[in-house]
Amino acid sequence: MEKLTPLAEEILESLWIATVEEKAVGCLLSDLDLGPNDEALAELVKLAYVEKRGDRLSLRKEGRPEAEMTVRRHRLAERLMMDILNIQGEKGNDQACEFEHLLHEGVDTKICTLLNHPTTCPHGKPIPPGTCCEEARAKGGFGVVPLTELKAGQSGEIAYLAISDGQKMQKLMNMGVLPGNQLELVQRFPSYVFKVGNSQFAVDDMLAREIHIRDLR
Amino acid sequence: MREEVTQPKIVLVGNPNVGKSVLFNVLTGSYTTVSNYPGTSVEVSSGRCRIDGRSYEVLDTPGMYSLMPITEEERVARKILLEDRPEILLHVVDARNIERMLPMTLQLIEAGQPLILVVNILDEAERLGMKFDLPQLQQNLGIPVVGTVMKRRQGLAELQHVISNYQGPPPPAVPYAADLETDIVRLAGFLTADYPLGPRATAILMMQRDREVEEMVQLEEGEGFPLIAPVLHSIKFSRRADLNLQISLERKRHTRKMLDGALQQEIADHPPFSERLSRLAMNPITGVPLLLLVLYFGLYQFVGNFGAGTLVDFLEGTLFEEYINPAAISFLNGLTDIYWLRELLAGEYGLWTLGVRYAIALILPIVGTFFLVFSILEDTGYFPRLAMLVDRVFKQIGLSGRAVIPMVLGFGCDTMATMVTRTLETRRERVIATVLLALAIPCSAQLGVILGLLSAVPGSLLVWLLVMIGIFLLIGFLSAQVLPGENPVFYMEIPPMRLPQLRNVLVKTLTRMQSYFLEILPLFLVASVILWAGKMSGLLDIVVDGMTPVVTALGLPPQASAAFIFGFFRRDFGAAGLYDLQTAGLLSPTQLTVAAVTLTLFVPCIAQLLMMKKERGLKTALSIFFFVSLLAFATGWVLNKFLLTTGLLS
């Protein structure tokens, strides 16, 4: 299938939100700032994703899955911007808008997994689940979680370190706490004790919250 | 062979706890402290050895995790690499953790160092099911690799052979991922001077924002530096987000490649005993009782009862009182007829009576037994486990679990402990730890006398203990609120538990006792002279009299003020002064408890004050001094009123 242009994706997204979430029948071209001869629009009409009647636009059944995934990508991008990259507010929104168009060919799945299959966007709206979310639920694994969420005895792979203090992060990396290494949580209280290779380390909950573990099941 | 003015140097580097110091001792035959606690060996030890007819100077460096220093110890270690230009560099690694230690080997190869890799602790690694093919590793790395079990001298002959036959610099470093490599090569191309770490490693360290290295390059390149600066800046900027992570991951990838075919891991069977013991020590349900057991047997029974009781009774009561003192005093008195000189030598506060006798008969056995317990615990690897156990509580008083080491050491000698606070990471932590040491941690000498005193009166020991714990937590909590700065983050490697080796423990205890003794005996003598001079001139009486209203305000007999004055010269003098009052029957249970509490809290001894000034600066030291004195008497006053009102101890 041809990849949609970013503009076409924006239109689909708005339409989906209007139709599915706001229960509107469709929307006006002027609502979307579109002219009647818009190229992106023509693209969608040609694919039979949308139907244009006069100045009214509606989402067709054929366009729904694609539209849903577009919304999903946008909201995943928002989560990524705000939770992981810590870009907040308007700026986060803008970045997410540009970023979502890159999340194709499995990248969305990877990011969804990295974010541990979130169900809502930072604004509280639902993120339409992808197949990866269903699979994760079926497997019952923990996905990617901070070390604090593991039970004693559980193990996984270090996914990433979100440590704000560069020196602490460097120290941990020098000790072998590196993305891709196997980690086993030995103990949770009073401090977190974990094993990497044949070494054991103790960290407090502040640091444990910043070490993220990927489930390997 | 050409005669060299300076001997060729062999430098040992590696993580903490890999057996560097043991290797150092085996190579040189002399002794340095071998420690199980990460980062204890702040000092650098040096020694000499002869291999195959050639003599070398051997340097043991503090533990380092990477060429990019974070802690003070690592800075010291790297300084040695930068300044000493070793002829041979031995990178010692723990075979069990070779995978996380090899990245530093790669870094050292990258730095063009004359490197030999020593894979130590092979025996324990093999017990864990690891199978090494060291010749293969040698081939992969392109540098000599020697497998050893240094504590049994296994592999020593081979290592010496490799050292004396060492040839030439290591092979060129394996390139990183293309984009990273381009930047490195570009930056390294600008470097023209002769750098101890070579252009490549120097360039990488600059990219990693290592200020020290950048300053060195700035100095070396001089007028050429303005050409480098913009390139460096743009590389640093474009890689600001994840350079360190990328480099770490690249090195990890290389490490895997190097270990390919050289290491096989078989699944080890059930966890060994040491591992089970380790879990017991770390689990709060078993760990806290274990801690209490350690405190009860180690501190109370061994140091308190045996050291401060049996040993002191024997040395002081039997040996000195019955045999040495009469002879010594009559000998000293026979030397002269001059009254003031007699007083100075063998009078009430004389050099012999107060100085030597107290130091040897009273203090040494107590401190000695404490250091023995401390060394045993240190060598088992118990302290890091204790640190993780108390971290949560310590956070409430603005410290991290790391501070448990100086705190425990404080029960031995607060002066030494104050010195050790420098291993804490932030100034805030160091100040809080210093205050608490000065205030609420009694040193072993004081502790021994106080435990002996208070055990005579039921209940008073409990009151004393509760007040001490209360003050410790309260003042810690308040200082954490008052002092600016963030709470520290706690992370610590937990080394495996091991059985302490007798020789190691003994030598360590003796070294500590020796340095303590060398430190205190002069101070005892000085204190004696000051007290003697005070007595002779009448000044002491004035000071003691000046102190009397304060002391009587606490409900204590006037004689007790002498104990407080002495307390400053040596905390234990004060406690011992109390002991005299107690034996003379001058103290009621309430008075005894109030006096013991006040004296424990009261100003640190003169040695600790000097150490505080050295470590924290004059202003901070004096502030702590006045704060602690004020708080001690205030607490004593409140406690006295409280005990009298409630009639708790009468």
Chai-1 contact restraints between the chains, C-beta under 6 A:
chainA,res_idxA,chainB,res_idxB,connection_type,confidence,min_distance_angstrom,max_distance_angstrom,comment,restraint_id
A,Q167,B,I70,contact,1.0,0.0,6.0,A-B,restraint_1
A,K168,B,V489,contact,1.0,0.0,6.0,A-B,restraint_2
A,Q170,B,N244,contact,1.0,0.0,6.0,A-B,restraint_3
A,K171,B,I70,contact,1.0,0.0,6.0,A-B,restraint_4
A,M173,B,S248,contact,1.0,0.0,6.0,A-B,restraint_5
A,N174,B,Y65,contact,1.0,0.0,6.0,A-B,restraint_6
A,N174,B,S66,contact,1.0,0.0,6.0,A-B,restraint_7
A,G176,B,R100,contact,1.0,0.0,6.0,A-B,restraint_8
A,L178,B,S248,contact,1.0,0.0,6.0,A-B,restraint_9
A,L178,B,K252,contact,1.0,0.0,6.0,A-B,restraint_10
A,Q187,B,M282,contact,1.0,0.0,6.0,A-B,restraint_11
A,P190,B,P284,contact,1.0,0.0,6.0,A-B,restraint_12
A,P190,B,L389,contact,1.0,0.0,6.0,A-B,restraint_13
A,P190,B,R392,contact,1.0,0.0,6.0,A-B,restraint_14
A,S191,B,M388,contact,1.0,0.0,6.0,A-B,restraint_15
A,S191,B,D391,contact,1.0,0.0,6.0,A-B,restraint_16
A,V193,B,M282,contact,1.0,0.0,6.0,A-B,restraint_17
A,G197,B,N97,contact,1.0,0.0,6.0,A-B,restraint_18
A,G197,B,E99,contact,1.0,0.0,6.0,A-B,restraint_19
A,G197,B,R100,contact,1.0,0.0,6.0,A-B,restraint_20
A,N198,B,R96,contact,1.0,0.0,6.0,A-B,restraint_21
A,N198,B,N97,contact,1.0,0.0,6.0,A-B,restraint_22
A,S199,B,N97,contact,1.0,0.0,6.0,A-B,restraint_23
A,Q200,B,I494,contact,1.0,0.0,6.0,A-B,restraint_24
A,F201,B,E493,contact,1.0,0.0,6.0,A-B,restraint_25
A,A202,B,M388,contact,1.0,0.0,6.0,A-B,restraint_26
A,A202,B,M492,contact,1.0,0.0,6.0,A-B,restraint_27
A,A202,B,I494,contact,1.0,0.0,6.0,A-B,restraint_28
A,V203,B,Y491,contact,1.0,0.0,6.0,A-B,restraint_29
A,D204,B,D391,contact,1.0,0.0,6.0,A-B,restraint_30
A,D204,B,F490,contact,1.0,0.0,6.0,A-B,restraint_31
A,M206,B,V489,contact,1.0,0.0,6.0,A-B,restraint_32
A,L207,B,V489,contact,1.0,0.0,6.0,A-B,restraint_33
A,L207,B,Y491,contact,1.0,0.0,6.0,A-B,restraint_34
